[in-house]
Amino acid sequence: VARTRRAIVAHEAMLTGGLGSEIAARINEDLFGKLLAPVRRLATPDVVLAANVDLERSLVPASRALVDAVHGALNHLTE
């Protein structure tokens, strides 16, 4: 993050209160003012995950969401 000045934290836990939130907070604390884009978190929505595999799969961030987040972070200053 110090080199690229961008960060995306992706995990399969809920967005709020998850480990990814703590990682994003630490990045912001240590590198605030040096980042070229806001830290982006990719996670499941703040809902209880369904026991059904297909429903769970629809909530967990897919690779396309990660690719879109990376493009968004790289293009943040040009938007």
Secondary structure by P-SEA (a helix, b strand, c coil): cccccbbbbbccccccccaaaaaaaaaaaaccccccccccccccccccccccaaaaaaccccaaaaaaaaaaaaacccc
